[in-house]
Amino acid sequence: MTHEVYLTRAGYQKLHDELGALQKEKRRISKAIGEARLQGDISENAEYDAAKDAQAHNAARIAELEGKLGKVRIIEDQDIPADKVFIGAIVTLKDLVTGENLEYMLVSPEEASYEENKLSIHSPVGKGLIGRCEGEEMDIKVPAGILKYKILKIERPK
């Protein structure tokens, strides 16, 4: 069963760029393997072993990216309701315990980034927000306890 991978345009471009860089690296590794072979006995050649390990890792990541990119659906192109929290939404929350306002974008696991305030829809908070509307209050169970939030605003990226 193949499942679709939902990404923003920026997320798609990031994976596409990574694939291009890995394909260049693949050519560099192949050259390094060829040069290591020219050094003679490859049974005790550390450069050759390291290059073969790098080649296997590189090939696995290339295959993973090609598989994902082949199933991508750009979320901006989807008919997603703007008045509820779904993938691609930018949500402003009020932490009802601390009073702090937080802003997160809900994304696929492939795009999730704590540093960029991008939450996976599969994370506890992401799951707790999906399908909710502005003004709703909720308790979300996370490993550290219970978070109490109120949704202040739901936006879609322009």
PANUZA-678210 format. One record per atom (N, C-alpha, C, O): x, z, y. Coordinates in steps of 0.001 Angstrom, whole numbers, padded with zeros to 6 digits, always signed. Layout:
<nodes>
XZY ...
</nodes>
This chain:
<nodes>
+000846+000000-001176 +000000+000000+000000 +000895+000000+001243 +001729+000889+001413 +000718-000985+002095 +001503-001028+003322 +000671-000442+004456 -000490-000804+004648 +001276+000451+005186 +000573+001027+006331 +001183+000455+007609 +002382+000190+007688 +000332+000279+008586 +000782-000251+009859 +001586+000812+010601 +001356+002011+010444 +002519+000351+011399 +003331+001231+012231 +002909+000979+013667 +003093-000122+014185 +002346+001985+014310 +001885+001861+015692 +002999+002298+016630 +003497+003420+016536 +003388+001405+017538 +004449+001689+018486 +004045+001223+019874 +003232+000312+020028 +004625+001861+020882 +004502+001332+022231 +005435+000130+022325 +006277-000080+021452 +005284-000649+023376 +006199-001789+023564 +007642-001297+023665 +008551-001912+023107 +007849-000188+024378 +009204+000360+024526 +009757+000811+023173 +010933+000595+022879 +008917+001433+022357 +009345+001864+021026 +009712+000690+020138 +010691+000744+019394 +008915-000379+020221 +009195-001595+019455 +010540-002168+019897 +011373-002524+019064 +010750-002255+021215 +011994-002826+021732 +013196-001999+021293 +014248-002549+020968 +013039-000672+021285 +014135+000216+020868 +014523-000049+019414 +015709-000147+019096 +013524-000166+018526 +013818-000453+017117 +014417-001849+016962 +015338-002047+016169 +013898-002813+017714 +014397-004181+017652 +015864-004233+018102 +016682-004913+017482 +016191-003516+019175 +017570-003463+019667 +018487-002784+018650 +019618-003223+018439 +017998-001711+018019 +018797-001032+017001 +019093-001975+015842 +020209-002003+015324 +018087-002746+015441 +018287-003710+014357 +019366-004718+014729 +020237-005019+013913 +019319-005242+015948 +020338-006195+016397 +021733-005597+016354 +022679-006248+015911 +021864-004354+016814 +023161-003676+016802 +023649-003460+015368 +024837-003621+015087 +022744-003100+014469 +023125-002899+013062 +023557-004208+012413 +024467-004217+011584 +022918-005302+012779 +023301-006592+012214 +024697-007003+012685 +025463-007593+011922 +025031-006686+013959 +026397-006935+014444 +027394-006058+013687 +028468-006513+013294 +027015-004789+013490 +027868-003846+012762 +028089-004318+011326 +029176-004152+010773 +027061-004904+010728 +027154-005422+009358 +028274-006465+009267 +029061-006469+008321 +028328-007344+010266 +029378-008371+010274 +030762-007724+010429 +031720-008158+009788 +030872-006687+011276 +032148-006002+011473 +032600-005311+010190 +033781-005336+009843 +031637-004686+009481 +031959-003989+008230 +032413-004992+007174 +033372-004739+006444 +031728-006126+007094 +032118-007156+006112 +033550-007617+006355 +034311-007828+005410 +033914-007772+007626 +035280-008165+007976 +036259-007070+007550 +037327-007368+007014 +035898-005790+007790 +036770-004670+007405 +036958-004615+005899 +038049-004306+005421 +035910-004910+005151 +036022-004915+003684 +036968-006027+003241 +037799-005831+002354 +036835-007186+003863 +037733-008303+003537 +039183-007959+003820 +040067-008274+003024 +039430-007310+004955 +040799-006923+005304 +041333-005864+004349 +042512-005892+003994 +040478-004925+003927 +040907-003883+002997 +041258-004482+001637 +042182-004017+000969 +040523-005511+001231 +040821-006179-000048 +042205-006833-000011 +042912-006867-001018 +042580-007348+001157 +043870-008030+001293 +045045-007068+001149 +046182-007494+000942 +044763-005753+001260 +045831-004758+001159 +046231-004487-000295 +047099-003654-000556 +045605-005184-001230 +046006-005031-002626 +045019-004223-003434 +043812-004455-003355 +045519-003267-004218 +044735-002467-005152 +043625-001700-004422 +043900-000765-003668 +042358-002108-004655 +041243-001453-003970 +040780-000182-004681 +039942+000545-004147 +041306+000097-005864 +040865+001286-006599 +041280+002575-005894 +040635+003606-006084 +042334+002545-005089 +042770+003743-004359 +042913+003461-002874 +043814+003979-002215 +042015+002634-002354 +042089+002228-000958 +040983+002950-000178 +039807+002605-000297 +041366+003946+000615 +040397+004763+001349 +039632+003933+002374 +038437+004151+002573 +040306+002978+003031 +039624+002134+004018 +038527+001308+003347 +037436+001142+003891 +038836+000799+002162 +037867-000006+001420 +036655+000855+001033 +035512+000436+001210 +036912+002051+000506 +035822+002955+000104 +034944+003332+001300 +033718+003343+001198 +035575+003638+002423 +034823+004004+003631 +033984+002827+004116 +032830+002999+004508 +034563+001641+004090 +033832+000450+004528 +032658+000161+003601 +031591-000230+004074 +032826+000343+002296 +031722+000115+001342 +030604+001137+001559 +029426+000789+001479 +030964+002388+001831 +029955+003417+002123 +029191+003066+003400 +027965+003165+003447 +029931+002653+004436 +029296+002267+005701 +028387+001060+005487 +027306+000980+006070 +028823+000130+004658 +028026-001064+004375 +026701-000688+003690 +025654-001241+004029 +026741+000234+002744 +025526+000655+002034 +024558+001359+002992 +023355+001103+002954 +025075+002235+003840 +024239+002945+004807 +023623+001965+005802 +022433+002041+006106 +024434+001059+006297 +023989+000051+007258 +022892-000827+006640 +021870-001083+007277 +023102-001282+005413 +022125-002156+004747 +020797-001435+004526 +019734-002042+004648 +020855-000152+004202 +019626+000622+003986 +018845+000756+005289 +017623+000604+005293 +019529+001036+006387 +018840+001182+007679 +018282-000159+008157 +017189-000204+008721 +019018-001246+007938 +018522-002580+008292 +017229-002870+007527 +016248-003335+008108 +017234-002596+006237 +016040-002841+005417 +014866-001985+005895 +013731-002458+005949 +015145-000711+006247 +014093+000184+006739 +013500-000349+008047 +012281-000387+008211 +014370-000760+008976 +013895-001280+010263 +013126-002588+010102 +012088-002784+010733 +013635-003480+009259 +012932-004744+009036 +011549-004493+008449 +010585-005167+008811 +011452-003522+007539 +010154-003174+006961 +009196-002639+008014 +008032-003038+008056 +009681-001736+008865 +008831-001178+009922 +008420-002244+010926 +007246-002347+011279 +009382-003039+011387 +009091-004048+012400 +008124-005100+011874 +007387-005710+012648 +008124-005310+010578 +007192-006267+009973 +005757-005762+009945 +004830-006543+009730 +005563-004463+010161 +004217-003868+010107 +003763-003311+011447 +002759-002602+011513 +004495-003624+012524 +004215-003043+013833 +002935-003606+014438 +002655-004803+014376 +002180-002697+015020 +001071-003056+015908 +001347-002329+017212 +001521-001111+017235 +001385-003087+018289 +001650-002514+019607 +000386-001791+020072 -000685-002393+020152 +000515-000502+020377 -000688+000286+020667 -001361-000096+021973 -002561+000133+022128 -000625-000671+022917 -001283-001094+024147 -002285-002215+023883 -003201-002442+024674 -002103-002901+022782 -002983-004017+022441 -004233-003564+021687 -005134-004367+021445 -004290-002315+021323 -005400-001825+020514 -006564-001381+021398 -006376-000997+022552 -007753-001440+020840 -008951-001011+021558 -009161+000477+021284 -009924+000858+020396 -008471+001306+022059 -008498+002758+021856 -009270+003389+023011 -008995+003079+024171 -010234+004271+022719 -010989+004917+023802 -010067+005658+024762 -009138+006347+024338 -010328+005512+026058 -009481+006141+027076 -009899+007578+027374 -009150+008311+028019 -011080+007994+026916 -011573+009327+027266 -011272+010376+026202 -011682+011530+026331 -010560+009981+025157 -010184+010929+024099 -008697+010788+023811 -008085+009765+024116 -008124+011831+023217 -006707+011815+022879 -006508+011046+021573 -007020+011426+020521 -005756+009961+021674 -005345+009177+020515 -003903+008751+020722 -003323+009031+021771 -003328+008093+019761 -001955+007616+019869 -001815+006789+021146 -002678+005975+021475 -000723+007014+021850 -000453+006309+023096 -000939+007038+024336 -000560+006676+025450 -001763+008050+024167 -002292+008789+025324 -001213+009687+025921 -000368+010233+025212 -001265+009824+027232 -000443+010814+027932 -001398+011947+028285 -002378+011744+029002 -001105+013138+027778 -002016+014276+027897 -001367+015380+028728 -000243+015805+028460 -002101+015831+029740 -001650+016980+030526 -002419+018193+030021 -003650+018208+030007 -001671+019206+029610 -002249+020419+029034 -001919+021618+029904 -000903+021646+030599 -002787+022593+029852 -002489+023895+030454 -002321+024871+029307 -003217+025028+028477 -001168+025529+029261 -000946+026585+028280 -001724+027798+028785 -001381+028369+029820 -002770+028192+028060 -003656+029260+028515 -003016+030642+028418 -003574+031616+028923 -001856+030739+027778 -001148+032021+027695 -000155+032159+028854 -000109+033193+029522 +000635+031111+029085 +001682+031189+030116 +001231+030633+031469 +001844+030926+032496 +000157+029831+031471 -000302+029194+032699 +000464+027922+033035 +000151+027244+034014 +001452+027603+032237 +002300+026427+032466 +001539+025132+032159 +000752+025084+031214 +001772+024087+032955 +001232+022762+032664 +002284+021956+031907 +003466+021986+032247 +001850+021253+030900 +002729+020457+030050 +002188+019036+029978 +000976+018827+030036 +003076+018066+029853 +002632+016686+029699 +003338+016071+028504 +004564+016122+028399 +002556+015492+027606 +003091+014858+026403 +002462+013487+026219 +001324+013246+026623 +003223+012598+025604 +002677+011327+025145 +002605+011413+023633 +003573+011813+022987 +001459+011039+023059 +001314+011056+021615 +001753+009703+021057 +001257+008654+021467 +002686+009750+020119 +003298+008545+019584 +003401+008626+018063 +003108+009659+017461 +003818+007526+017458 +004065+007511+016017 +005309+008346+015716 +006106+008605+016618 +005488+008767+014472 +006686+009545+014131 +007987+008799+014468 +008998+009430+014777 +007964+007464+014408 +009159+006673+014698 +009609+006804+016152 +010788+006614+016451 +008694+007124+017048 +009024+007219+018473 +009146+008645+018973 +009568+008861+020108 +008787+009620+018158 +008765+011014+018606 +010134+011436+019146 +011169+011143+018546 +010120+012131+020293 +011357+012589+020929 +011031+013816+021772 +010330+013711+022778 +011525+014950+021376 +011286+016187+022111 +011824+016075+023537 +011179+016525+024483 +013015+015471+023692 +013643+015342+025002 +012804+014497+025955 +012834+014721+027165 +012055+013527+025423 +011246+012637+026250 +009773+013056+026298 +008934+012308+026801 +009453+014254+025775 +008070+014754+025717 +007150+013798+024963 +005996+013608+025345 +007661+013206+023904 +006869+012322+023051 +006614+013047+021736 +007532+013290+020953 +005344+013388+021512 +004951+014141+020320 +004425+013208+019244 +003673+012277+019532 +004820+013458+018013 +004275+012713+016883 +002820+013098+016668 +002448+014266+016784 +002007+012103+016355 +000608+012383+016032 +000493+013173+014737 -000579+013686+014417 +001595+013275+013985 +001594+014032+012736 +002118+015460+012905 +002102+016243+011956 +002583+015801+014113 +003055+017165+014370 +001841+018087+014472 +000725+017610+014678 +002040+019393+014333 +000893+020310+014469 +000157+020157+015800 -001073+020138+015825 +000892+020048+016901 +000239+019898+018205 -000445+018541+018294 -001577+018442+018770 +000240+017491+017836 -000359+016158+017846 -001656+016116+017068 -002655+015577+017546 -001648+016683+015869 -002872+016723+015049 -003972+017521+015739 -005147+017163+015667 -003580+018614+016415 -004563+019462+017078 -005200+018817+018301 -006286+019216+018721 -004530+017825+018871 -005038+017165+020081 -005857+015906+019786 -006724+015535+020577 -005590+015255+018666 -006246+013981+018356 -007768+014126+018402 -008346+015041+017816 -008395+013188+019123 -009849+013132+019199 -010475+014066+020223 -011692+014054+020406 -009658+014878+020895 -010184+015831+021888 -010413+015144+023235 -009878+014066+023494 -011217+015785+024089 -011581+015250+025406 -011045+016146+026521 -010658+017289+026281 -011028+015605+027754 -010641+016393+028916 -011558+017609+029034 -012762+017522+028790 -010968+018740+029413 -011733+019966+029586 -011826+020812+028334 -012174+021990+028417 -011525+020248+027180 -011615+021023+025930 -010497+022042+025848 -009372+021796+026281 -010829+023191+025284 -009843+024229+024981 -009704+024313+023471 -010672+024118+022736 -008502+024603+023017 -008285+024689+021572 -007151+025642+021241 -006270+025909+022057 -007204+026146+020013 -006114+026929+019443 -005455+026038+018405 -006126+025479+017538 -004131+025906+018497 -003395+025061+017560 -002387+025927+016827 -001536+026580+017431 -002508+025914+015507 -001603+026714+014681 -000295+025949+014501 -000283+024800+014060 +000802+026611+014852 +002151+026069+014672 +002954+027112+013904 +002529+028263+013802 +004113+026725+013360 +004894+027705+012593 +005183+028997+013353 +005282+030059+012738 +005319+028927+014679 +005643+030130+015461 +004414+030960+015836 +004552+032021+016444 +003213+030488+015482 +002003+031239+015821 +000877+030328+016257 +000702+029239+015710 +000112+030770+017244 -001040+030011+017749 -000782+029641+019209 -000444+030494+020030 -000947+028354+019516 -000860+027887+020898 -002274+027716+021427 -003146+027212+020720 -002506+028129+022659 -003824+028009+023287 -003694+027040+024455 -002994+027313+025430 -004381+025907+024342 -004276+024855+025357 -005646+024448+025879 -006667+024598+025208 -005628+023924+027108 -006787+023259+027686 -006309+021879+028129 -005259+021755+028760 -007087+020834+027796 -006723+019479+028200 -007182+019263+029640 -008377+019302+029934 -006220+019035+030533 -006516+018813+031941 -006749+017330+032247 -007612+016986+033056 -005970+016454+031591 -006061+015033+031910 -005590+014193+030726 -004656+014567+030015 -006251+013051+030526 -005852+012074+029507 -005644+010757+030228 -006529+010286+030942 -004466+010157+030041 -004156+008875+030666 -003645+007900+029611 -003223+008295+028524 -003694+006638+029954 -003088+005572+029151 -001944+004984+029956 -002081+004807+031167 -000826+004676+029325 +000273+004044+030071 -000187+002714+030660 -000972+001988+030050 +000301+002414+031823 -000060+001148+032480 +000814+000026+032002 +000656-001112+032444 
</nodes>
